[in-house]
């Protein structure tokens, strides 16, 4: 399992598991099936509209699958938060290495470079680069400063498996407003807390301070608790009790 650390715009370091070559190849294959079905429908419509103009139809037939594939990847990754239908089915998504949200130009570069990565080289360039690069990037990723991560590696376990509470029935939650947060938020809390306890360096301390301040503001506390570690542990306990 290969992972990558990405620092968010809030200076919080999050560790992600990188998608494998098999993950990305399977997602691309599923996307090809979607585009292939759309191409068949497009061929039928073109034949119906321009049946008498055989030369034009032939040229359109040759360009249609390529154009559809590029447009499909561009628009699907924009509107499905860095995922195509194939990526969503496999459980992977596109992220920027600097923690920013991918922009339209990033998605456009990724789509255009499919011509070299996947089409003209029959996927050989993409497979070689993803297999050998440290961040598992193809040409489209390198130009857009992106990579592809697994989403299910974070979601395969639940908070109830992270912290065990011996007597939950008699436990009185300290911060009832924590139920407004999502499970993904709490997994981030667990991850930041765990990394600080394992590696208590200055960068992880800053991440802990930043996360504590943001959570205190979100919960509308008068001030951020001084004992950040105990505060975050309490939030995790409260969330498990209130939401399970």
Backbone bond lengths (Angstrom), bond angles and torsions (degrees), N, CA, C in turn:
res aa  C-N    CA-C-N  psi(-1)  N-CA   C-N-CA  omega(-1)  CA-C   N-CA-C  phi
1 X - - - 1.465 - - 1.528 109.14 -
2 X 1.328 117.07 123.06 1.455 121.38 178.96 1.519 109.06 -106.64
3 X 1.325 115.98 133.41 1.464 120.33 -177.11 1.524 109.84 -120.90
4 X 1.330 114.46 168.40 1.456 120.92 177.65 1.521 108.66 -142.72
5 X 1.319 116.69 140.49 1.462 122.09 176.10 1.520 109.07 -96.54
6 X 1.332 115.80 127.60 1.467 121.44 178.61 1.519 108.39 -122.58
7 X 1.318 116.77 127.25 1.461 121.93 177.86 1.525 108.97 -89.57
8 X 1.326 117.08 120.81 1.454 121.13 -178.69 1.522 110.50 -74.31
9 X 1.321 115.89 174.02 1.468 120.45 178.91 1.531 111.42 -66.80
10 X 1.347 117.52 -16.04 1.465 121.81 176.00 1.529 111.87 -93.03
11 X 1.365 115.90 12.48 1.467 122.32 179.42 1.521 112.80 63.87
12 X 1.330 116.44 29.55 1.457 121.48 174.56 1.528 107.74 -101.67
13 X 1.336 116.48 127.76 1.458 121.27 -179.60 1.524 109.17 -88.60
14 X 1.340 116.00 123.26 1.460 121.55 179.80 1.519 108.35 -119.66
15 X 1.310 115.19 135.23 1.462 120.58 179.12 1.525 109.36 -98.13
16 X 1.330 116.05 128.34 1.458 121.94 179.18 1.528 109.51 -119.71
17 X 1.313 115.49 151.38 1.457 120.54 172.56 1.522 108.32 -90.31
18 X 1.320 116.49 127.13 1.460 121.15 -178.51 1.528 110.68 -73.70
19 X 1.315 115.71 143.08 1.463 120.71 175.43 1.523 109.62 -67.72
20 X 1.317 116.80 142.68 1.461 121.40 -179.89 1.527 110.67 -85.14
21 X 1.326 115.64 170.60 1.462 120.29 175.74 1.527 110.04 -59.58
22 X 1.333 116.79 -40.97 1.470 120.41 -179.65 1.522 110.71 -63.82
23 X 1.336 116.66 -42.66 1.471 120.11 177.90 1.524 110.90 -57.15
24 X 1.323 115.29 -48.76 1.459 119.72 -175.39 1.525 111.63 -71.83
25 X 1.335 116.75 -35.89 1.465 119.51 178.20 1.526 110.55 -66.63
26 X 1.323 116.83 -41.10 1.463 119.86 178.86 1.519 110.79 -64.97
27 X 1.330 117.20 -42.46 1.467 120.38 177.97 1.519 110.85 -61.64
28 X 1.337 116.33 -42.27 1.467 120.12 -179.91 1.526 110.54 -65.70
29 X 1.325 117.49 -38.15 1.460 120.75 178.25 1.521 110.84 -63.01
30 X 1.319 116.67 -42.96 1.466 120.12 177.28 1.526 110.77 -63.26
31 X 1.329 116.08 -39.32 1.465 119.84 177.54 1.529 110.96 -64.75
32 X 1.336 117.11 -38.18 1.460 120.49 177.65 1.532 111.04 -61.73
33 X 1.313 116.34 -37.92 1.473 120.05 178.10 1.527 109.86 -63.37
34 X 1.337 116.42 -43.64 1.467 120.60 178.71 1.524 110.30 -61.85
35 X 1.334 116.39 -47.25 1.464 120.74 -179.25 1.525 110.58 -66.75
36 X 1.326 116.92 -36.97 1.464 120.02 178.18 1.510 112.58 -61.63
37 X 1.317 115.93 -43.20 1.472 119.88 177.80 1.529 110.53 -64.43
38 X 1.339 115.73 -40.57 1.466 119.09 178.03 1.523 110.80 -65.64
39 X 1.335 117.04 -35.83 1.465 120.56 179.06 1.525 111.31 -65.91
40 X 1.320 116.18 -40.89 1.468 119.58 177.95 1.521 110.90 -60.45
41 X 1.323 115.03 -41.94 1.462 118.49 176.96 1.526 110.60 -64.66
42 X 1.340 116.25 -40.58 1.466 119.73 178.59 1.517 111.95 -64.64
43 X 1.335 117.54 -39.92 1.466 120.90 177.38 1.519 110.91 -60.14
44 X 1.319 114.95 -42.09 1.460 119.04 -179.55 1.528 111.04 -63.27
45 X 1.340 115.99 -43.32 1.462 119.67 -179.55 1.530 111.13 -67.10
46 X 1.349 116.48 -40.55 1.462 119.18 178.97 1.528 111.36 -64.26
47 X 1.308 115.82 -39.95 1.473 119.52 178.53 1.512 110.92 -63.24
48 X 1.319 115.31 -38.43 1.461 119.00 -179.68 1.518 111.86 -69.59
49 X 1.350 115.76 -35.50 1.459 119.61 -176.22 1.526 113.08 -84.74
50 X 1.350 116.73 -37.83 1.457 120.29 -173.26 1.521 111.70 -123.42
51 X 1.287 117.67 32.48 1.461 121.11 -176.30 1.511 113.21 -57.16
52 X 1.297 117.08 -30.00 1.469 120.13 -177.45 1.523 112.33 -81.32
53 X 1.298 117.70 -15.93 1.465 121.42 -176.72 1.527 108.27 -106.65
54 X 1.300 117.73 77.82 1.452 122.17 -170.96 1.527 112.56 -63.18
55 X 1.343 118.14 -38.07 1.463 120.55 -178.75 1.516 112.17 -62.95
56 X 1.323 115.45 -45.37 1.469 120.12 179.46 1.525 110.10 -63.90
57 X 1.322 116.29 -44.02 1.459 120.67 -178.37 1.520 110.93 -61.56
58 X 1.320 117.71 -41.32 1.466 121.49 -179.62 1.520 111.08 -61.33
59 X 1.342 116.47 -44.40 1.465 119.50 179.26 1.524 111.04 -66.85
60 X 1.320 116.80 -39.52 1.470 119.87 178.14 1.525 111.32 -65.20
61 X 1.323 116.99 -38.47 1.454 121.45 177.49 1.536 110.78 -58.52
62 X 1.319 116.57 -40.09 1.461 120.63 -176.83 1.530 111.75 -70.24
63 X 1.325 116.73 -35.14 1.455 120.86 -176.87 1.525 113.69 -88.28
64 X 1.324 116.95 -24.44 1.459 120.47 -171.45 1.531 113.43 -59.12
65 X 1.339 120.73 -49.64 1.478 119.08 -177.86 1.524 113.02 -60.95
66 X 1.365 116.53 -39.90 1.463 119.86 -179.74 1.520 110.63 -65.60
67 X 1.331 116.12 -46.33 1.474 120.02 179.65 1.518 111.35 -62.44
68 X 1.323 116.50 -43.35 1.461 120.16 179.54 1.526 111.68 -63.03
69 X 1.325 117.01 -40.10 1.462 120.35 -179.42 1.525 111.02 -63.48
70 X 1.339 116.13 -45.49 1.463 119.42 -179.33 1.524 111.28 -66.12
71 X 1.327 116.39 -44.97 1.467 120.08 179.30 1.520 111.33 -65.10
72 X 1.326 115.65 -37.87 1.463 120.35 -179.67 1.527 110.81 -61.93
73 X 1.332 116.80 -48.75 1.467 119.54 -179.38 1.524 111.18 -66.32
74 X 1.302 117.28 -39.95 1.465 120.64 -179.13 1.525 111.14 -62.39
75 X 1.322 117.46 -53.22 1.461 120.16 -174.73 1.523 112.82 -75.78
76 X 1.328 117.69 -35.44 1.463 118.29 -179.76 1.524 110.93 -66.69
77 X 1.342 118.16 -40.30 1.454 119.51 179.83 1.530 111.81 -70.30
78 X 1.323 116.72 -27.03 1.466 119.55 175.11 1.518 110.96 -70.09
79 X 1.326 116.66 -48.93 1.462 120.84 -170.85 1.526 113.95 -89.11
80 X 1.335 118.17 -13.34 1.471 119.84 179.64 1.523 109.41 -115.35
81 X 1.337 116.71 29.96 1.458 122.26 171.99 1.528 112.35 56.29
82 X 1.333 115.98 56.48 1.453 120.58 175.59 1.513 114.92 80.23
83 X 1.315 116.56 16.86 1.462 120.45 -179.23 1.521 111.02 -130.52
84 X 1.317 115.74 144.14 1.461 121.54 164.54 1.523 106.38 -94.96
85 X 1.319 117.73 177.70 1.460 119.53 177.83 1.529 110.66 -62.61
86 X 1.344 115.51 -38.43 1.456 119.11 177.57 1.518 112.25 -64.99
87 X 1.333 117.04 -43.73 1.469 120.44 178.49 1.517 111.10 -62.73
88 X 1.323 116.44 -40.67 1.467 118.46 179.41 1.523 111.27 -64.72
89 X 1.320 117.15 -39.65 1.466 120.78 179.82 1.528 111.23 -64.86
90 X 1.332 116.58 -37.78 1.466 120.78 -178.51 1.528 111.40 -81.79
91 X 1.342 116.57 -26.54 1.457 120.49 -179.29 1.512 113.84 92.30
92 X 1.339 116.42 44.36 1.462 121.34 177.40 1.528 108.66 -133.91
93 X 1.334 117.03 162.22 1.461 120.21 179.19 1.520 110.51 -155.35
94 X 1.332 115.61 163.07 1.460 123.37 -179.66 1.524 109.74 -89.05
95 X 1.336 116.46 134.90 1.466 121.55 173.76 1.522 108.83 -136.32
96 X 1.327 115.61 155.21 1.469 120.47 173.75 1.521 109.33 -86.12
97 X 1.322 115.66 147.50 1.462 120.62 -177.79 1.521 112.82 -73.14
98 X 1.333 117.79 -19.91 1.458 120.24 -179.18 1.522 113.03 -93.76
99 X 1.340 117.54 6.30 1.452 120.74 177.63 1.511 114.74 86.51
100 X 1.334 117.92 -9.30 1.470 121.18 177.24 1.532 109.54 -76.02
101 X 1.327 115.43 162.36 1.453 120.25 173.30 1.532 108.78 -74.24
102 X 1.330 118.85 135.45 1.472 119.35 176.55 1.528 110.90 -57.43
103 X 1.319 116.31 139.69 1.465 121.55 -178.85 1.528 110.12 -94.85
104 X 1.325 115.84 175.22 1.466 120.46 177.31 1.528 110.86 -60.06
105 X 1.340 116.52 -39.33 1.464 119.18 -179.71 1.528 111.03 -67.22
106 X 1.327 117.03 -33.56 1.468 119.92 177.20 1.531 110.46 -63.96
107 X 1.313 116.08 -47.02 1.463 119.78 179.32 1.530 111.06 -65.07
108 X 1.341 116.20 -35.94 1.465 119.71 178.54 1.528 111.00 -64.88
109 X 1.325 116.74 -44.67 1.466 120.23 177.93 1.527 111.36 -60.60
110 X 1.305 116.08 -43.34 1.470 120.03 179.37 1.523 110.51 -61.02
111 X 1.339 116.52 -41.55 1.464 120.00 -178.98 1.526 111.41 -68.25
112 X 1.336 116.69 -46.15 1.462 120.36 -177.23 1.528 111.28 -63.42
113 X 1.328 116.92 -39.84 1.466 119.87 -177.64 1.525 113.37 -73.27
114 X 1.344 117.00 -4.76 1.467 118.62 170.16 1.533 110.44 -63.02
115 X 1.332 116.55 -24.96 1.476 119.63 178.98 1.521 110.00 -59.61
116 X 1.339 116.61 -45.70 1.468 119.84 179.27 1.515 111.97 -83.82
117 X 1.334 116.30 -43.19 1.465 120.52 -175.42 1.522 113.23 -65.54
118 X 1.328 115.59 -43.17 1.461 119.47 -166.38 1.519 114.97 -118.02
119 X 1.340 117.83 -35.07 1.463 120.01 -171.54 1.526 112.34 -89.40
120 X 1.330 117.62 -65.16 1.451 120.54 -175.49 1.526 112.84 -67.10
121 X 1.336 117.46 -27.90 1.475 120.64 179.30 1.518 111.99 -97.83
122 X 1.334 116.74 5.00 1.471 121.80 -177.91 1.531 111.87 56.94
123 X 1.327 116.01 31.57 1.461 121.37 177.34 1.510 115.03 83.46
124 X 1.337 117.53 -3.11 1.461 120.09 -175.66 1.534 111.23 -65.00
125 X 1.337 116.61 -44.65 1.470 119.98 -179.63 1.522 110.29 -61.41
126 X 1.326 116.37 -45.77 1.465 120.09 -179.74 1.527 111.20 -60.59
127 X 1.321 117.15 -45.49 1.466 120.84 -178.29 1.524 110.97 -63.86
128 X 1.335 117.11 -43.74 1.460 120.51 -179.45 1.527 111.58 -63.77
129 X 1.320 116.80 -45.23 1.462 120.10 -177.48 1.526 111.69 -69.46
130 X 1.325 117.39 -43.08 1.458 120.16 179.44 1.530 110.62 -63.96
131 X 1.325 116.23 -35.96 1.465 120.43 -178.34 1.521 112.57 -72.33
132 X 1.327 117.14 -32.48 1.465 119.95 -171.07 1.526 114.53 -104.61
133 X 1.322 118.61 -20.46 1.470 119.78 -177.42 1.528 110.27 -80.63
134 X 1.326 116.15 148.08 1.469 121.36 -177.55 1.524 112.37 -62.46
135 X 1.322 116.40 -33.17 1.467 120.31 -177.11 1.525 112.11 -104.02
136 X 1.327 116.31 12.50 1.462 122.77 178.90 1.523 111.48 51.74
137 X 1.324 114.58 57.96 1.455 121.47 -178.19 1.522 111.18 -111.19
138 X 1.309 117.10 139.17 1.456 122.01 166.35 1.524 107.75 -91.02
139 X 1.344 117.17 -178.71 1.460 119.92 -178.48 1.527 111.70 -57.99
140 X 1.329 116.28 -42.22 1.460 119.75 179.44 1.511 112.59 -60.04
141 X 1.340 117.02 -36.75 1.467 120.52 177.25 1.523 111.01 -69.15
142 X 1.322 116.04 -42.22 1.467 119.55 -177.35 1.516 111.64 -63.22
143 X 1.318 116.99 -40.62 1.469 119.89 -179.34 1.522 111.68 -73.08
144 X 1.326 117.66 -30.47 1.465 121.27 -177.91 1.526 112.88 -96.06
145 X 1.341 117.32 -1.64 1.467 122.23 -177.71 1.529 111.46 59.53
146 X 1.320 115.33 44.65 1.459 120.77 -179.03 1.526 110.03 -125.83
147 X 1.296 115.13 170.77 1.458 122.47 168.10 1.523 107.17 -149.39
148 X 1.324 116.89 -179.61 1.463 121.21 -179.02 1.523 108.33 -121.89
149 X 1.332 116.40 128.70 1.466 121.92 -177.14 1.523 110.19 -116.97
150 X 1.323 115.28 163.08 1.453 120.67 173.93 1.528 109.34 -83.91
151 X 1.307 116.55 138.94 1.461 120.31 175.54 1.516 111.32 -97.55
152 X 1.298 117.88 -27.72 1.455 120.55 -174.89 1.512 112.82 -78.40
153 X 1.331 118.34 -19.08 1.460 119.83 178.78 1.521 111.12 -63.76
154 X 1.340 116.27 -26.11 1.455 120.35 177.25 1.522 110.56 -85.67
155 X 1.319 116.76 -30.04 1.450 119.89 -171.52 1.523 113.70 -97.95
156 X 1.328 119.19 -0.33 1.449 120.26 -177.08 1.516 112.92 -76.08
157 X 1.324 118.50 -13.72 1.445 120.69 177.75 1.513 108.84 -124.02
158 X 1.329 115.79 159.17 1.451 121.39 -176.88 1.529 109.66 -113.04
159 X 1.310 115.67 162.91 1.445 119.41 -177.74 1.516 112.35 -62.54
160 X 1.312 117.43 -28.23 1.453 120.01 178.29 1.505 112.72 -61.97
161 X 1.340 117.14 -20.66 1.449 121.21 178.34 1.518 112.29 -91.08
162 X 1.325 117.02 -8.17 1.456 120.74 -177.14 1.527 111.12 -87.91
163 X 1.311 116.62 -46.08 1.462 121.56 -177.16 1.519 108.81 -127.92
164 X 1.306 117.42 130.55 1.456 122.43 177.72 1.526 108.64 -100.92
165 X 1.315 116.41 130.53 1.456 121.32 177.63 1.520 107.74 -110.56
166 X 1.305 116.16 119.70 1.456 120.51 -172.66 1.510 113.93 -64.19
167 X 1.313 118.90 -40.41 1.463 120.62 -175.10 1.517 108.76 -133.74
168 X 1.315 116.22 69.32 1.460 121.56 -173.38 1.525 112.04 -65.11
169 X 1.353 117.69 -29.38 1.454 120.02 -176.60 1.530 111.65 -63.97
170 X 1.341 116.61 -31.61 1.457 120.63 -177.95 1.527 112.51 -99.66
171 X 1.329 115.81 6.28 1.461 119.26 -177.82 1.524 110.11 -83.63
172 X 1.327 116.50 130.72 1.456 121.86 178.80 1.519 109.29 -102.87
173 X 1.337 118.72 111.87 1.471 120.63 -179.12 1.524 112.25 -58.15
174 X 1.306 115.44 139.72 1.463 121.29 -179.52 1.526 111.41 -87.56
175 X 1.343 116.53 -34.39 1.465 121.54 -176.46 1.537 108.89 -125.23
176 X 1.331 118.54 81.31 1.476 121.02 -178.01 1.531 113.36 -59.24
177 X 1.332 117.48 -26.83 1.467 120.21 -178.49 1.515 112.60 -67.56
178 X 1.323 117.93 -8.55 1.458 120.67 -178.50 1.522 111.96 -65.37
179 X 1.331 117.10 -20.56 1.465 119.36 -179.92 1.528 111.73 -64.56
180 X 1.329 118.69 -16.67 1.464 121.18 177.83 1.528 111.73 -74.79
181 X 1.314 117.61 -15.57 1.463 121.08 178.71 1.526 110.19 -81.28
182 X 1.313 116.55 159.42 1.465 121.41 -178.75 1.529 110.13 -91.68
183 X 1.321 115.53 164.44 1.465 119.63 176.80 1.524 110.34 -63.64
184 X 1.326 116.29 -34.79 1.463 119.35 177.50 1.523 110.72 -62.44
185 X 1.353 116.84 -38.34 1.463 120.38 176.64 1.523 110.69 -60.60
186 X 1.323 116.30 -43.01 1.455 120.26 -176.43 1.525 111.67 -72.61
187 X 1.320 116.75 -31.28 1.461 119.00 174.53 1.528 110.56 -66.08
188 X 1.330 116.31 -34.86 1.459 120.09 174.70 1.527 110.40 -64.84
189 X 1.337 116.58 -41.67 1.468 120.82 176.80 1.522 110.16 -58.20
190 X 1.323 115.88 -47.22 1.461 120.59 -179.66 1.522 111.00 -61.15
191 X 1.332 116.44 -40.95 1.457 120.19 -177.01 1.527 111.20 -68.21
192 X 1.331 117.61 -46.29 1.466 121.27 179.35 1.528 110.09 -62.62
193 X 1.316 116.52 -42.61 1.457 120.85 179.20 1.526 111.00 -63.37
194 X 1.319 116.24 -45.04 1.459 120.16 -179.90 1.514 112.96 -63.47
195 X 1.336 116.73 -40.87 1.468 120.22 -179.16 1.533 110.33 -68.03
196 X 1.329 117.43 -36.99 1.466 119.88 178.46 1.521 110.99 -67.05
197 X 1.338 116.53 -41.20 1.462 119.31 -179.43 1.530 111.81 -69.95
198 X 1.323 116.99 -30.86 1.465 120.31 178.84 1.526 111.73 -81.16
199 X 1.329 116.33 -37.13 1.474 121.14 -177.23 1.536 108.66 -134.77
200 X 1.326 118.61 80.61 1.473 121.53 -174.91 1.521 113.03 -77.01
201 X 1.335 116.30 62.87 1.461 120.04 178.02 1.524 110.38 -96.13
202 X 1.318 115.86 179.48 1.465 120.68 -174.73 1.529 111.90 -65.88
203 X 1.337 117.34 -39.56 1.470 120.16 -179.16 1.520 111.17 -62.96
204 X 1.328 116.76 -44.27 1.464 119.60 -179.95 1.526 111.46 -71.52
205 X 1.336 117.02 -29.79 1.472 119.71 174.84 1.523 109.94 -65.83
206 X 1.311 117.86 -41.56 1.463 120.76 177.48 1.520 111.00 -63.78
207 X 1.334 116.68 -40.44 1.469 120.05 176.74 1.513 110.51 -61.79
208 X 1.335 116.49 -40.26 1.469 120.91 178.87 1.525 110.41 -64.49
209 X 1.329 116.73 -44.68 1.472 120.80 179.35 1.530 111.03 -61.86
210 X 1.337 115.98 -45.62 1.462 120.21 -178.51 1.527 111.29 -63.10
211 X 1.332 116.44 -45.64 1.460 120.33 -179.71 1.522 111.19 -64.31
212 X 1.331 116.96 -41.36 1.469 120.76 179.04 1.523 110.81 -61.37
213 X 1.322 116.70 -44.36 1.465 120.66 -179.59 1.524 111.47 -63.62
214 X 1.329 117.17 -41.96 1.465 120.45 -178.69 1.527 110.96 -68.81
215 X 1.323 117.34 -39.11 1.464 120.03 178.97 1.520 110.77 -68.91
216 X 1.322 117.27 -38.79 1.460 120.36 177.56 1.525 110.55 -61.59
217 X 1.336 116.50 -41.63 1.462 119.91 177.66 1.525 110.99 -67.25
218 X 1.324 117.47 -40.22 1.461 121.21 179.54 1.519 111.58 -64.01
219 X 1.339 116.59 -36.10 1.466 121.13 179.59 1.528 112.05 -86.71
220 X 1.340 116.00 1.36 1.464 123.09 178.49 1.526 112.14 59.84
221 X 1.328 115.92 42.26 1.460 120.47 175.68 1.529 108.89 -81.19
222 X 1.329 118.50 148.10 1.471 119.87 -178.96 1.521 113.14 -62.20
223 X 1.334 116.82 -31.19 1.462 120.84 176.20 1.521 109.31 -157.03
224 X 1.319 115.99 159.19 1.460 120.54 -179.83 1.522 109.67 -71.96
225 X 1.326 118.96 133.27 1.471 121.18 178.77 1.527 111.40 -59.61
226 X 1.319 116.42 145.52 1.464 120.67 -178.91 1.523 111.27 -73.21
227 X 1.315 116.53 -37.17 1.470 119.66 179.31 1.523 108.30 -89.40
228 X 1.334 115.56 87.64 1.463 119.87 -174.85 1.521 112.67 -63.25
229 X 1.320 117.15 -39.57 1.469 120.41 -177.42 1.520 110.44 -62.75
230 X 1.315 116.84 -47.82 1.467 119.52 -179.85 1.525 111.10 -66.65
231 X 1.320 116.81 -35.69 1.466 121.25 177.70 1.522 111.17 -60.80
232 X 1.328 116.28 -46.75 1.462 119.60 -178.87 1.525 111.04 -68.46
233 X 1.325 117.79 -38.03 1.461 120.24 176.76 1.526 110.93 -62.51
234 X 1.326 115.88 -39.85 1.460 120.21 178.94 1.521 111.47 -65.58
235 X 1.332 116.41 -40.10 1.462 120.03 177.23 1.525 111.05 -60.26
236 X 1.324 116.84 -42.39 1.462 120.48 179.24 1.526 110.66 -63.30
237 X 1.341 116.94 -45.00 1.463 119.90 178.54 1.532 110.86 -61.42
238 X 1.325 115.84 -46.07 1.465 120.11 -179.20 1.530 110.95 -60.50
239 X 1.319 116.48 -43.46 1.458 120.33 -177.56 1.520 111.40 -62.81
240 X 1.326 115.94 -42.55 1.472 119.76 -179.32 1.524 110.17 -63.48
241 X 1.312 116.39 -45.79 1.476 120.64 -177.97 1.522 111.03 -65.29
242 X 1.334 116.91 -40.80 1.462 120.50 -173.54 1.525 113.77 -81.04
243 X 1.313 117.89 -20.31 1.472 119.37 -173.46 1.519 114.79 -115.85
244 X 1.304 118.14 -12.12 1.466 117.49 -176.77 1.522 111.40 -81.14
